[in-house]
Amino acid sequence: MRLPIVAGNWKMYKTPAEAAEFAQAIIAPLLPFEGVERVVCPPFVAIPAVAAALRGTPIKVGAQNVHQEPHGAYTGSVSVPMLQGLVEYVIIGHSEVRQYQGETDAMINAKAKALLAGGLKPIIAVGESLAQREEGQTVAHVGGQVRAAFEGIPPESLANVVIAYEPIWAIGTGRNASPEDANQTIKEAVRDVLAELYGAAAAETVRIQYGGSVKPENMLAYMSMPEIDGALVGGASLKVNDFTALVRLAQEAKGA
């Protein structure tokens, strides 16, 4: 059975002091849910404070992006060596980064390889726009993102990769794919593509999250779907009660 994983993407919210206070506040509520991997991804400047607050607990820390090069003249960027010892996970390929920072499929592939080589675990986000969805291009587009992201990644690395299917039209909009629709897209555009690349047995081991306006009111329905192994959460991860509820519901749904 795949271990459920719920990751909170804090985006550009919380100062270092606010982030440390929040991290301390979630420890006790999240401790009982050992059947779910719990991850928080603060902004870069807050990572050291959050890592210190959560050290010694089962709650993992992630980053929201990384540069593919280990060092160099890349003003404003953060590399894998800079994150080692502070985080376990790193989100790459988020639609906001693809859109606002011009991140390409080739860059995401390079970042994934750099993270795996550095002992960190990528959470690779994929998803389609509303126009692509309406034109019936979802499976082709998302499947293409998956193929590009995994180019040259060996089968033995699959255990250290998480995929997050986030339809772009559902991020921060209050809209969301139905659980059944999300499950079907994940099956056809992600897991089936992984099966083509690595074989069906290997594909079944990869954890795939859903993201896009996930909240306590709809979490149980998503987590009840067989292909959905967790959630990559935005706004609902910024409140202690909401994030705790999401983790609790993930554990209830998967019987972990």
N, C-alpha and C positions, 0 to 999 in steps of 0.2 A: 504493500500500500504506500502511495506517495504521501509524504508528510505535508500537511497543509502549511502554507506560508502567507502571512498577512504583513504587508510592508506599507508603512506610512511615508508618503512623499510630502514633506513639509513645504516644498517649493520655496518661495522667497518670503517666508514668515518666521518670526521668532528671533530675537537678539540672542547672543550667547547666554546672557543671564536668564532670559525667559525660557530658552531651550533647556538649560540645566534644571531649572525649577520644574518644568514639565516632565523631564526624564525621571526625576525623583518621584514625581506624583504618580507615574504609571507603573512603577515597580510592583507595589503591593497588589493593585488590581489585576495585573497581568500574570503574576506568579502562578496562580492555580492552573493555568491553561497550558499544561506541558505537552499536550497533543498538537500544538500549533507552533510553528516557528514564527517568532515575533521580531519585527525589524522596524527601526525608525531611521529615516533619512533626512537629517537636518541640513541647513545650508552649510557651505564649507566653513565659514567662520565660527559656527557653533559646534562643529564636530568634536574638537578636543574636549569641550566642556561636557557634552553629552556622553562621549566615550568614558570620561572619568566618572560621571554620575552612574553609569550603567555597568562599570567594571565589576566583575564578580557575579553578575546576574545572568540569567539565560536570555535576556533581551539583547538582540544584535543591533549593531549600528551600520548604516549604509551611507554612501554619498550619492549625490544626484547627477553626477557626471564625472568625466575624467578626460585628460588629453591622452592621445595614443603614444606620444613620445615620452621617454623617461625624463628628459630635461631639454632645455633649449630656450631660444628667444621667443617665447609664446606668452606675451604679457596677459595677465589675468587668468592663466590656466593653472591647473593642478594635475600632477602626474601620479602614476601608480606608486612609485617609491614614497611620495609624500603622504599617501593614504595608508600605507602598510603600517600595521600596529594600531591603527585608529578605527578602521572599518573592516567588515567582512564582505559586504555587498556594495555594488555600485550600479545605479541605474544608467543605462545607455540607450540611445535611440528614442527617447521620449519625443513625442510629436512637437512639443514646444521648443525643444532644442533643434529638432530637424527644421522647424519653421523659422525660428528667430535667429538661429546661429548657423544655418546652412549646413547642418550635419548631413552627410551623405551615407548611403549604404556601405561604401568602401571604408569610410571613417569608422562606422560602427563595427565593422568586421575587424579593423585594426585595433580598436579599443578592446573588443572582446578578447582578442589574442593577447594583448598586453596585460589585461587583468588576469587572465588565466595563468600566464607565465609568471606573474607576480604573486600568485597565490590568493587572489581575490576572486569573488564570484559575481559575474555580471547578471543583472536583471535586464534582459533585452526587450524593449518595448516595440511593439508593432501595431499597426492599425491603419484604417482607411478613412478617407474624407467622406463627407456626405455625398458629394458628386460621384465619387467612385462607387459608393454603395448603391446609389440610385441607378447607375449605369450597369450594375451587375458585375463590377470589377473587383469586389471584395476578396474573393478567394485568390484570384490571380495576383492582385496587388500585395496582399498580406503574405501569401505564399512566396512571392518574389523577395519580400523583405527577409523572410526566414532563410531562404536559400542564400541570399547575399551575406547575411549575418554569420552563417555557419560555414562559409567557404574556408576550407583548410583547417577547420577545427576537428581534431581527432575524436573518435568515439569515446575514448577514456575520459574526455573532459566533460561529457554530457551531465555527469552527476553534479557538476559545479556550476551549471547554468540554469537560470530560471527565465521563462518567457512571460511577458505580460501583454495580453491582447487588450489594447485600448482603442476602441473606435474613436477617431479624432472628434467626431461630431457629438460625442457623449462626454467629453472632458470639460468639467466645469460649467456645463450647460443646463444641468438638471434633467437632461434626457438620457436615456440609457437603452442599450439593446435588451430585448427580453432575455430571460435566462435561457430559454430554448434556442433562440437565435444565436446568442453568444456561444453556447455549447456547440452548436453545429458549425459555426465559423471556426472555432478553436479546433474542432475535429478535422475539418476539411482543409483549412488553410495553414494550420500549424502542426498538429500531430501527424496527419497523413503525409505532410511534406517531410517531417523528420523521419518517418518510416521509409520514405523513398531514399533519403540520404544515409540512414544508419541501420535500417531494418526495424520491423515492427516491435520486437522485444525491447530494443534500446529506446525507441520512441515512447514506449509506455512508462519509462522511468523518469522522463522529464516533467518537471512541475510547470504548470501553465496557470497564470493568474488572469483574472478579468479586472479591468479598470475602466472607470468612466462613470462618475456620479454614483459610486457605491456608498451606501449608507445603511444604518441598522435596519431600516424598514425593508430593504430588498436583499440584504446580505444572505439570509437563509435560503432564499430561492436560488440565488447564484450558486451557493456552495452545495446545494442539493444536486447540481448537475454533475454527471460522471467525469466530464473532461476538465472541469474547473477545480483547481487545486488551491485556490486562495485569491487574494485581491491585492492590487496595488491601489492604494487609497490616497486621495488628495485631502479635500476639506474636512472630511470626517475623521482624519487622523490627527487633527489639531485640537481635539477636545478629548479629555481623559475618558469621560463616560461613553462617548461614541466609539472611540478606538477600542476600549475594553469590550463593548458590546459586539463589535465586529469579530474580535478574536474569539469571544465566547460562542458566537453563532457558528463560526468556522469549525470549532471543536465539536459542537453539537451535531452539525450536519454530517461531518465525516466520521463521527463515532470514535474519535481519537481519544 
